[in-house]
Amino acid sequence: MCGILAVLGCTDNSQAKRARILELSWRLRHRGPDWSGLHCHENYYLAHQRLAIVDPTSGDQPLYNEDKTVIVTVNGEIYNHVQLRKKLSSHQFRTGSDCEVIAHLYEEYGEDFVDMLDGMFSFVLLDTHDNSFIAARDAIGITPLYMGWGLDGSIWFASEMKALSDDCERFISFPPGHIYSSKLGEMRRWYNPPWYPEHIPSMPYDSMILREAFEKAVVKRLMTDVPFGVLLSGGLDSSLVAAVATRHLGEVAAACQWGTQLHTFSVGLKGSPDLKAAKEVADYLGTRHHEFHFTVQEGIDALEEVIYHVETYDVTTIRASTPMFLMSRKIKSLGVKMVLSGEGADEIFGGYLYFHKAPNKEEFHQETCRKIKALHLYDCLRANKSTSAWGVEARVPFLDKEFINTAMSMDPEWKMIRPDLGRIEKWVLRNAFDDDQNPYLPKHILYRQKEQFSDGVGYSWIDGLKDHASKQVTDAMLANASFVYPENTPTTKEAYYYRTIFEKFFPKNAARSTVPAGPSVACSTAKAVEWDAAWSKNLDPSGRAAIGVHAAAYDEAENAKPINGI
């Protein structure tokens, strides 16, 4: 993962302006500690901070076409770059970088080439023939991108808000699946899959097609020239990623250099549910497993750094980002620069526990669509920025374009949670990998109940955060929250505490507007809160808030009385 910054059409092209661009680009160096690049053309600046994953020796950016009239700065990975190069046989490539195809595709196909890219990416491309430019972001928003406007008429793009928040009067989170064209002076959506309008699909469930699509998604993400591994929580999603990667490791070039034993990583408080399950999965798969521990106090001590890097005050994102942030630092210390992660499955298959209360298949499907469309504000943001804070790249096979289209085309009746038919959450995915002849995972892991990451690292983690926040925020402070923070007003002491930290780093209204708001229970959208009247009295993003659903948080012998203070 890299850091990009582009300032286009500013009125100042002095040495002082160049120095300012470099200074702002340095704010992104954690994303790309391996090399820095800056291209200046008149009053257009494209800067890059590189994390070298593919072609470390010659793939420095910005990247160019043959005569350097097209310049591009890219954050991400293009998994089908080899196939795309074959379509560009008349072009001469300067590097082995997977991202160089972007400059040549633009020459060949114009602005409409973006949908040809299979990967995670955000980029800015300058055409010096007429000083026009485009910016684009991948289909789901796996890589972050922000767009801003300066008082002098300049347009800015950056991988993180911190690189433009001081110099832009207004800035926004660039919407996923969109392209901005300076020629047209507008943004348009290039990603138009069949599921996007939220129409109810009717294709029957085929377990083999689903399995093959996911295996293909994992294998293509093993494209790397540096050491890598898998983030393993012991839950279904990350365990499947690790299982598939283990099976196919010997087929990819990376294995020749780094060996055929997969590295896996887990984090949690000592004795946490995730650590126990992850160790069992790692032993079953025969991976080289690394288990990291943190204490509640260590997590609390890191909160300010986490909020600075992740750039949000959303409660559930901060709860989950903190252990991931701490784990990423340990991973980088081992020399690992790329990891695979299991984000996205819960959104695609309705894996969150609140989906138990979906009233019908229509609302179930529409909620999955809403969740996928919002991933760039939540799990994608967390996974990318928590790891990039330490120069580690996270890849997410469940968010492969082809896999999403396959999974979202099936009749949602198959995804519905039906205890009467023995179908728990994500049953279609579990069943697809339930192979008695050649098992991918132990049965009880394959059918382990959903455990949200911020819960699975240890239940006392969330309880500790709440206790700490209650000591920092008084009752009077919370009572006056609507006057202090009239936009996205925090409703709990924990939310108020995170907001105070965020505002210290990002005080502009544009910054706070990039963070989503609205009621949520167990990570639901505001619309899904309506599924159960009791939820409105227990609004908390923890999975334990799904009353009567989360088995580990309730004592059935005491009439399902909640424990752990939830």
LUMLOZA-952836 format. One line per field, with one value per residue (C-alpha): x, y, z; residue number from 1; residue in one letter. Coordinates in Angstrom, 2 decimals. Each point is the difference from the previous one (the first is absolute). Example, Ala and Ser with C-alpha at 12.3 -4.5 7.8 and 13.67 -1.06 7.14 Angstrom:
2
x 12.30/1.37
y -4.50/3.44
z 7.80/-0.66
seq 1/2
type A/S
# end
This chain:
566
x 0.00/1.27/-0.78/-0.94/-0.42/-0.92/-0.52/-1.30/-0.48/1.28/1.08/3.43/2.80/2.84/2.70/-1.90/-3.07/2.09/1.38/-3.55/-1.10/2.95/-0.81/-3.60/1.07/2.28/-3.15/-0.73/3.43/-1.25/-2.02/3.06/3.34/1.97/0.37/-1.33/-0.76/-1.24/-0.78/-0.60/-1.46/-0.73/-2.45/-0.87/1.60/-0.19/1.71/0.40/1.17/0.73/-0.48/1.76/-1.91/0.34/3.28/1.74/3.08/-1.46/-3.62/0.47/-2.69/-1.34/-0.27/0.02/-0.83/2.80/0.61/-0.97/-3.00/-2.32/0.84/-1.78/0.31/-1.70/-0.84/-0.91/0.44/-1.18/-0.35/-0.67/2.93/1.62/-3.13/-0.36/3.59/-0.86/-2.65/2.70/2.59/0.82/0.98/3.42/0.05/2.67/-0.54/-1.44/-2.52/-3.56/-1.22/1.85/-2.76/-2.21/2.00/-0.01/-3.66/-0.90/1.96/-1.74/-3.56/-0.42/-1.86/-2.23/2.70/-0.57/-2.46/2.70/2.02/-0.34/1.38/-0.01/1.12/-0.29/1.94/0.44/1.09/1.20/-0.01/2.49/-1.24/-2.87/0.63/-3.14/-0.14/-2.09/-0.26/-1.63/-0.63/-0.58/-3.43/-0.46/2.39/2.60/2.67/-0.78/-0.23/-1.04/-0.76/0.35/-0.27/2.34/-0.90/2.17/-2.11/2.32/-1.30/1.70/0.03/1.64/0.02/-0.69/-1.81/3.00/1.83/-2.65/-1.97/2.18/0.11/-3.50/-3.07/-2.19/0.73/-1.96/0.55/0.23/-2.86/0.98/-0.56/0.16/2.23/0.52/0.79/1.33/-1.11/-3.60/0.40/-2.00/0.03/-1.73/-0.42/1.96/-0.93/-3.51/-0.39/-3.38/-0.47/0.49/-3.67/-0.95/-2.41/-0.67/1.99/-1.40/2.97/0.07/2.81/2.92/2.59/2.70/-0.26/0.26/2.98/1.87/-0.62/1.44/3.04/0.73/-0.31/2.54/2.50/0.20/0.81/3.10/1.71/3.00/3.78/0.27/-0.73/-3.72/-2.50/-3.65/-1.77/-1.67/-2.66/-1.25/-3.38/-1.46/1.11/3.69/0.27/-1.30/2.50/2.81/-1.26/-0.21/3.34/1.67/-1.31/1.15/3.22/2.18/-1.57/1.13/3.39/0.22/0.38/3.25/1.54/-1.69/-0.76/-3.14/-0.96/-2.59/0.46/-3.11/-0.52/-2.52/-0.46/-2.00/-0.08/1.41/-2.61/-2.23/-2.36/1.82/3.46/-1.18/-1.85/2.81/2.58/-2.18/-0.44/3.71/0.90/-2.53/1.32/3.66/0.79/2.81/-2.15/0.78/-2.19/0.15/-1.44/-0.98/-1.50/-3.00/2.32/2.30/-3.02/-1.19/3.49/-0.09/-3.42/1.28/2.38/-2.75/-2.47/2.68/0.80/-3.47/-1.60/-3.37/-1.95/-2.32/-0.19/0.04/2.81/2.23/-0.74/1.11/2.78/2.01/0.95/0.56/2.27/2.03/0.23/1.17/2.96/1.06/-0.48/2.20/2.70/0.19/0.77/-3.45/-1.46/-3.23/-2.84/-3.29/-3.05/-3.62/-1.94/-3.19/-1.59/-2.45/-1.27/-0.39/-1.60/-1.82/2.36/-0.59/-2.17/-2.76/-0.79/-1.75/-2.89/-0.28/-3.75/0.21/2.44/-0.67/1.11/2.85/1.36/-0.48/1.85/2.96/0.06/-0.02/2.80/2.24/-0.52/1.07/3.07/2.37/-1.19/0.49/1.86/1.97/1.09/1.02/1.83/1.89/1.01/0.72/2.51/1.33/0.89/2.96/0.71/-1.94/-2.41/-3.28/-1.69/-3.63/-1.03/-3.67/-0.23/1.13/-2.32/-0.71/-0.60/-2.41/-1.96/-0.19/-1.09/-2.49/-1.70/-1.47/-3.54/0.34/-2.39/3.07/1.84/-2.82/0.69/-2.37/0.48/-2.85/2.12/3.30/1.25/1.97/1.44/2.14/-1.24/0.47/3.70/0.53/-1.76/2.08/3.17/-1.48/1.94/0.14/2.38/2.57/-0.97/1.09/-0.59/-1.16/-3.81/-0.41/2.14/-1.88/-3.23/1.29/-2.44/0.84/2.27/0.62/3.71/-0.30/-1.83/2.14/3.28/-1.43/-3.33/1.73/1.47/-3.28/-0.92/3.39/-0.50/-3.39/1.39/2.88/-2.30/-2.35/2.91/0.90/-3.51/-2.30/-3.79/-0.13/2.25/-2.25/-3.15/1.38/1.32/-2.55/1.30/3.68/-0.43/-3.24/0.93/0.09/-0.56/1.55/-2.57/2.34/3.04/2.15/-1.09/0.51/3.54/0.99/-1.51/2.15/3.14/-1.08/-0.80/3.47/1.56/-2.73/-1.92/-1.66/-3.66/0.98/1.99/-2.79/-2.39/2.08/-1.04/-3.37/-2.69/-3.31/-1.31/1.50/-0.25/2.65/1.33/-3.38/-1.04/-2.59/-2.67/0.58/-0.44/-3.70/-0.02/-0.29/-1.67/2.24/3.14/-0.82/0.51/3.38/1.85/3.59/2.15/1.27/-1.23/-1.07/-2.71/-1.96/-2.11/-0.90/2.33/3.60/0.50/3.24/-1.38/-3.03/-0.61/-2.83/-0.40/-1.12/-2.72/2.38/1.08/2.78/3.44/3.17/-2.00/-1.70
y 0.00/3.45/3.63/2.36/3.77/2.04/3.76/1.08/3.44/2.11/3.60/-0.41/-2.02/1.45/-1.88/0.79/-1.79/-3.03/-0.03/0.15/-2.94/-2.01/0.91/-1.18/-3.16/-0.80/-0.30/-3.14/-1.58/-2.65/-1.38/-0.20/-0.01/-1.56/2.95/3.46/1.58/3.36/1.12/3.68/1.24/3.73/0.43/-3.70/-2.19/-3.79/-1.43/-3.57/-1.88/-3.61/-3.28/-2.42/-3.28/-0.82/0.77/1.70/0.89/1.88/0.85/3.43/2.59/2.15/-2.27/1.09/-0.96/-0.26/3.73/1.09/2.01/-2.05/-0.10/-2.06/-0.44/-3.13/-1.58/-3.64/-3.25/-0.98/-3.78/-0.50/2.13/-2.92/-0.58/3.73/0.29/-2.54/2.43/2.67/-1.84/3.13/1.88/0.02/-0.42/1.57/-2.10/-3.26/1.90/-1.28/3.61/1.17/-1.42/2.93/2.56/-2.18/-0.99/3.69/0.58/-2.92/0.30/3.51/0.61/-3.06/-2.55/-0.07/-2.90/-2.14/0.13/-2.91/1.03/2.54/3.45/3.74/2.09/3.41/0.27/3.15/0.35/2.77/0.29/2.14/0.03/-2.02/-2.49/-2.80/-1.58/-3.33/-2.34/-3.76/-1.56/-0.44/2.62/-2.41/2.67/3.43/3.21/3.54/2.91/3.67/3.50/2.93/3.69/0.56/-2.38/-2.96/-3.55/-2.35/-3.77/-1.93/-3.49/1.41/3.06/1.25/0.93/2.50/1.06/3.08/1.32/-0.73/1.97/-3.02/-3.68/-3.23/-3.74/-0.87/-2.43/-3.58/-1.16/3.56/1.97/3.76/1.54/3.54/0.07/-0.49/1.79/-2.66/-3.37/-3.09/-3.59/-2.51/-3.02/-1.19/-3.65/-1.77/0.12/3.75/1.01/-2.46/-2.02/-3.43/-2.71/-3.43/-2.19/-3.31/-0.68/-2.02/-0.87/-0.98/3.25/1.98/-2.02/0.32/3.76/0.48/-2.19/1.98/3.26/-1.20/-1.34/3.21/1.88/-2.08/2.19/1.38/0.35/0.49/-2.08/-0.33/-1.79/-0.20/1.76/-2.87/0.65/-3.57/1.05/-1.43/2.70/0.31/-3.75/-0.63/2.51/-1.81/-3.44/0.91/1.84/-3.02/-2.31/2.19/1.42/-2.35/1.21/3.61/1.55/1.46/-3.50/-0.49/2.92/-0.06/-3.69/-2.11/0.37/2.74/2.54/0.87/2.72/0.53/2.54/0.19/0.32/-3.10/-2.74/1.65/-2.08/0.97/-1.03/-3.46/-0.59/1.46/-2.29/-3.01/1.00/0.70/-3.41/-1.68/1.75/-0.32/3.71/1.82/1.81/3.22/0.88/3.56/1.21/3.45/1.34/2.29/2.74/-0.39/0.35/3.10/1.51/-0.43/1.61/3.42/-1.52/-2.27/2.85/2.12/-2.78/-1.43/3.47/-0.79/0.36/-2.93/-2.15/-3.48/0.91/1.27/-3.00/-2.37/2.17/0.16/-3.70/-0.12/3.05/-1.60/-3.32/1.71/1.51/-3.44/-1.45/2.67/-0.73/-3.53/1.35/-0.77/2.63/-1.54/-1.89/-1.53/0.75/-1.16/3.27/0.10/-3.42/1.20/2.74/-2.28/-2.95/1.71/-1.36/2.58/-1.35/2.55/-1.71/-2.67/2.47/0.78/-0.23/-1.27/-0.66/3.38/1.97/-2.43/0.61/3.76/0.18/-1.93/2.47/2.95/-1.57/-0.63/3.57/1.36/-2.21/2.84/1.89/-2.88/-3.30/1.01/3.20/-1.90/-2.81/2.32/2.77/-2.17/-2.02/2.85/1.90/-2.38/-0.51/-3.27/-0.68/-1.84/-1.87/-1.12/-2.91/0.06/3.43/-1.29/1.46/-3.36/-1.74/2.71/-0.29/-3.77/0.16/2.83/-1.66/-2.90/0.01/1.55/-2.61/-2.25/2.54/0.39/-1.34/-2.95/-1.96/-2.30/-1.09/-0.02/3.13/2.42/3.30/-0.35/-3.57/0.17/0.79/-2.60/-2.65/0.82/-0.94/-2.92/-2.76/-3.28/-1.60/2.81/2.30/3.62/0.56/-1.85/-0.18/2.03/2.81/-0.13/0.44/2.33/2.82/3.47/1.89/3.64/0.82/2.56/-2.63/-2.98/1.56/-0.18/1.14/2.11/2.16/1.78/0.10/1.56/2.66/0.91/0.22/2.21/2.31/0.36/1.36/2.55/1.24/1.36/-0.19/3.75/-0.30/-2.63/1.98/2.97/-2.05/1.37/3.53/-0.93/-2.43/0.90/-2.15/-3.78/0.61/-2.76/-1.82/-1.93/0.93/-2.32/1.73/3.43/-0.93/-1.16/3.14/2.27/-1.77/0.16/3.71/0.70/-1.37/0.90/3.09/0.98/-0.70/-1.74/-2.53/-0.91/-0.33/-2.87/-2.21/-1.81/0.36/-1.57/-2.65/-3.48/-3.25/-2.70/1.87/0.37/2.89/2.40/-1.64/-3.45/1.32/0.02/-3.82/-0.36/2.52/-1.03/1.08/3.70/-0.26/-1.73/1.81/-1.23/-1.20/-3.02/-3.39/-0.64/2.62/-2.42/-1.09/-3.66/-0.79/0.17/-3.24/0.89/3.19/-1.59/-2.42/-2.21/-1.51/3.41/0.59/1.57/2.67/2.16/-0.16/2.10/3.17/-0.04
z 0.00/-0.87/0.61/-2.83/-0.06/-3.08/-0.22/-3.38/-1.47/2.89/-0.71/1.57/-1.58/2.07/1.87/3.20/-1.38/-0.88/3.53/1.39/-2.16/1.25/3.59/-0.39/-1.80/2.95/2.13/-2.00/0.32/2.43/-2.92/-2.24/1.85/-2.88/-2.39/-0.82/-3.37/-1.27/-3.55/-0.73/-3.28/-0.08/2.89/0.30/2.70/0.38/3.10/1.18/3.09/-0.97/1.78/-2.35/-0.33/-3.71/-1.82/2.94/-2.03/-2.98/0.74/1.58/-0.66/-1.56/-3.04/-3.65/-3.55/-2.59/-0.56/3.51/-1.19/2.21/3.71/2.62/3.77/1.33/3.33/-0.31/-1.91/-3.49/0.14/-3.73/-1.19/-1.84/-2.09/-0.62/-1.23/-2.70/-1.29/-0.14/-2.08/-2.01/3.16/1.65/3.78/2.18/3.15/1.29/2.13/-0.21/0.03/-3.11/-2.20/1.05/-1.99/-3.13/0.30/0.09/-3.21/-1.69/1.29/1.44/3.25/-0.32/0.84/3.78/-0.01/-1.64/3.23/2.40/3.35/2.79/-1.02/0.13/-2.48/-1.58/-3.64/-1.77/-3.79/-0.84/-3.59/1.25/3.78/0.59/2.84/1.42/3.44/0.80/2.91/-0.01/-0.01/3.76/1.36/1.35/-0.43/1.47/-2.01/0.88/-2.29/0.99/-1.38/0.65/0.02/-3.08/-2.10/0.40/0.38/2.43/0.43/2.84/1.49/3.44/1.26/1.98/-3.22/-1.15/3.09/0.63/-3.56/-1.34/0.92/-0.65/-0.50/-0.27/-0.03/-3.69/-0.73/-0.92/-3.54/-1.33/-2.35/-0.07/-3.39/-0.27/-3.64/1.07/3.31/1.76/1.70/-1.36/1.13/-2.08/2.15/-0.91/1.07/-0.16/3.79/0.35/-0.58/2.78/-2.15/1.49/-1.89/-0.71/-0.98/1.92/2.44/-1.41/2.64/-2.51/-1.96/3.25/1.20/-3.29/-0.16/3.47/-0.61/-3.14/1.97/2.59/-2.50/-2.03/3.22/0.56/-2.61/1.90/0.02/3.79/3.14/0.81/2.22/1.08/2.86/1.85/2.63/0.10/-1.36/-3.17/-2.43/0.87/0.50/-3.53/-1.40/1.80/-1.05/-3.70/0.06/1.58/-2.71/-2.87/1.38/-2.01/-3.26/0.26/-0.63/3.49/1.46/-1.90/1.87/3.39/0.53/-0.03/3.66/0.40/2.80/2.04/2.58/2.79/2.78/3.20/3.74/1.66/0.04/-2.61/-2.19/-3.20/1.19/0.99/-3.28/-2.13/1.60/-0.71/-3.65/-0.40/1.44/-2.28/-3.12/1.01/-0.26/1.74/2.51/1.87/2.99/1.34/3.30/1.17/3.19/0.34/1.22/-3.00/-2.26/1.83/-0.21/-3.79/-0.55/-1.05/-2.55/-1.29/-0.51/-1.70/-2.45/-0.58/-0.24/1.52/3.23/-0.78/3.13/-1.51/-2.39/2.81/2.20/-2.77/-1.45/3.22/0.28/-3.77/0.25/2.80/-1.85/-3.21/1.82/1.17/-3.48/-1.56/2.59/-1.43/-3.46/-1.44/-2.34/-1.32/1.66/-1.12/2.12/0.21/-0.23/-2.04/0.50/2.64/-2.25/-3.02/1.80/2.87/2.61/2.72/2.79/-0.52/-3.32/2.10/0.23/-3.74/-0.68/-3.58/-2.82/-1.63/3.05/0.58/-3.50/0.10/3.31/-1.45/-2.90/2.41/2.03/-3.03/-1.25/3.40/0.49/-0.94/3.07/2.42/-0.48/-3.10/1.70/3.14/-1.78/-2.31/2.37/3.06/-2.01/-2.15/3.16/0.23/-3.70/-0.35/-2.86/0.65/-2.84/0.24/-2.27/1.03/-1.67/-3.37/-2.68/-1.63/3.33/1.16/-3.24/0.42/3.64/-0.53/-2.97/2.01/1.32/3.49/1.35/0.21/2.16/2.49/3.49/0.45/3.25/-1.05/-2.98/1.90/-1.74/2.17/-1.24/-3.17/-0.47/-3.78/0.47/2.71/-2.07/-3.08/1.90/1.94/-1.71/1.94/-2.51/0.08/2.88/-0.02/3.73/3.12/0.08/3.16/-1.47/-3.28/1.96/2.73/0.78/-1.20/2.40/-0.87/0.10/2.79/2.09/-0.95/1.12/3.54/1.44/2.65/-2.80/-0.73/3.67/0.77/-2.68/1.42/3.55/-1.16/-1.95/2.97/2.03/-2.70/-0.83/2.71/0.02/-0.61/-3.05/-1.55/0.86/-1.94/-2.90/-2.46/0.58/-0.25/-2.91/-1.81/-3.00/0.62/3.70/2.15/2.15/2.31/2.04/-2.08/-3.22/1.59/1.07/-3.48/-1.49/2.19/-1.20/-3.65/0.20/1.36/-3.20/-2.49/1.16/-3.29/-0.68/-3.25/2.03/2.39/-2.95/-1.43/2.95/-0.25/2.63/0.97/2.40/-0.16/1.86/-0.47/-3.09/-1.70/-2.19/1.41/-2.16/1.49/3.57/-0.85/-0.19/3.79/2.32/2.90/-1.85/0.19/3.77/-0.31/-2.80/0.01/-2.93/1.98/-1.16/3.59/-0.47/-2.21/2.96/-0.01/-2.90/1.21/1.94/1.80/1.53/1.65/2.78/-1.22/3.46/1.24/-2.59/-2.54/2.44/-1.50/1.54/-0.39/0.60/-3.39
seq 1/2/3/4/5/6/7/8/9/10/11/12/13/14/15/16/17/18/19/20/21/22/23/24/25/26/27/28/29/30/31/32/33/34/35/36/37/38/39/40/41/42/43/44/45/46/47/48/49/50/51/52/53/54/55/56/57/58/59/60/61/62/63/64/65/66/67/68/69/70/71/72/73/74/75/76/77/78/79/80/81/82/83/84/85/86/87/88/89/90/91/92/93/94/95/96/97/98/99/100/101/102/103/104/105/106/107/108/109/110/111/112/113/114/115/116/117/118/119/120/121/122/123/124/125/126/127/128/129/130/131/132/133/134/135/136/137/138/139/140/141/142/143/144/145/146/147/148/149/150/151/152/153/154/155/156/157/158/159/160/161/162/163/164/165/166/167/168/169/170/171/172/173/174/175/176/177/178/179/180/181/182/183/184/185/186/187/188/189/190/191/192/193/194/195/196/197/198/199/200/201/202/203/204/205/206/207/208/209/210/211/212/213/214/215/216/217/218/219/220/221/222/223/224/225/226/227/228/229/230/231/232/233/234/235/236/237/238/239/240/241/242/243/244/245/246/247/248/249/250/251/252/253/254/255/256/257/258/259/260/261/262/263/264/265/266/267/268/269/270/271/272/273/274/275/276/277/278/279/280/281/282/283/284/285/286/287/288/289/290/291/292/293/294/295/296/297/298/299/300/301/302/303/304/305/306/307/308/309/310/311/312/313/314/315/316/317/318/319/320/321/322/323/324/325/326/327/328/329/330/331/332/333/334/335/336/337/338/339/340/341/342/343/344/345/346/347/348/349/350/351/352/353/354/355/356/357/358/359/360/361/362/363/364/365/366/367/368/369/370/371/372/373/374/375/376/377/378/379/380/381/382/383/384/385/386/387/388/389/390/391/392/393/394/395/396/397/398/399/400/401/402/403/404/405/406/407/408/409/410/411/412/413/414/415/416/417/418/419/420/421/422/423/424/425/426/427/428/429/430/431/432/433/434/435/436/437/438/439/440/441/442/443/444/445/446/447/448/449/450/451/452/453/454/455/456/457/458/459/460/461/462/463/464/465/466/467/468/469/470/471/472/473/474/475/476/477/478/479/480/481/482/483/484/485/486/487/488/489/490/491/492/493/494/495/496/497/498/499/500/501/502/503/504/505/506/507/508/509/510/511/512/513/514/515/516/517/518/519/520/521/522/523/524/525/526/527/528/529/530/531/532/533/534/535/536/537/538/539/540/541/542/543/544/545/546/547/548/549/550/551/552/553/554/555/556/557/558/559/560/561/562/563/564/565/566
type M/C/G/I/L/A/V/L/G/C/T/D/N/S/Q/A/K/R/A/R/I/L/E/L/S/W/R/L/R/H/R/G/P/D/W/S/G/L/H/C/H/E/N/Y/Y/L/A/H/Q/R/L/A/I/V/D/P/T/S/G/D/Q/P/L/Y/N/E/D/K/T/V/I/V/T/V/N/G/E/I/Y/N/H/V/Q/L/R/K/K/L/S/S/H/Q/F/R/T/G/S/D/C/E/V/I/A/H/L/Y/E/E/Y/G/E/D/F/V/D/M/L/D/G/M/F/S/F/V/L/L/D/T/H/D/N/S/F/I/A/A/R/D/A/I/G/I/T/P/L/Y/M/G/W/G/L/D/G/S/I/W/F/A/S/E/M/K/A/L/S/D/D/C/E/R/F/I/S/F/P/P/G/H/I/Y/S/S/K/L/G/E/M/R/R/W/Y/N/P/P/W/Y/P/E/H/I/P/S/M/P/Y/D/S/M/I/L/R/E/A/F/E/K/A/V/V/K/R/L/M/T/D/V/P/F/G/V/L/L/S/G/G/L/D/S/S/L/V/A/A/V/A/T/R/H/L/G/E/V/A/A/A/C/Q/W/G/T/Q/L/H/T/F/S/V/G/L/K/G/S/P/D/L/K/A/A/K/E/V/A/D/Y/L/G/T/R/H/H/E/F/H/F/T/V/Q/E/G/I/D/A/L/E/E/V/I/Y/H/V/E/T/Y/D/V/T/T/I/R/A/S/T/P/M/F/L/M/S/R/K/I/K/S/L/G/V/K/M/V/L/S/G/E/G/A/D/E/I/F/G/G/Y/L/Y/F/H/K/A/P/N/K/E/E/F/H/Q/E/T/C/R/K/I/K/A/L/H/L/Y/D/C/L/R/A/N/K/S/T/S/A/W/G/V/E/A/R/V/P/F/L/D/K/E/F/I/N/T/A/M/S/M/D/P/E/W/K/M/I/R/P/D/L/G/R/I/E/K/W/V/L/R/N/A/F/D/D/D/Q/N/P/Y/L/P/K/H/I/L/Y/R/Q/K/E/Q/F/S/D/G/V/G/Y/S/W/I/D/G/L/K/D/H/A/S/K/Q/V/T/D/A/M/L/A/N/A/S/F/V/Y/P/E/N/T/P/T/T/K/E/A/Y/Y/Y/R/T/I/F/E/K/F/F/P/K/N/A/A/R/S/T/V/P/A/G/P/S/V/A/C/S/T/A/K/A/V/E/W/D/A/A/W/S/K/N/L/D/P/S/G/R/A/A/I/G/V/H/A/A/A/Y/D/E/A/E/N/A/K/P/I/N/G/I
# end
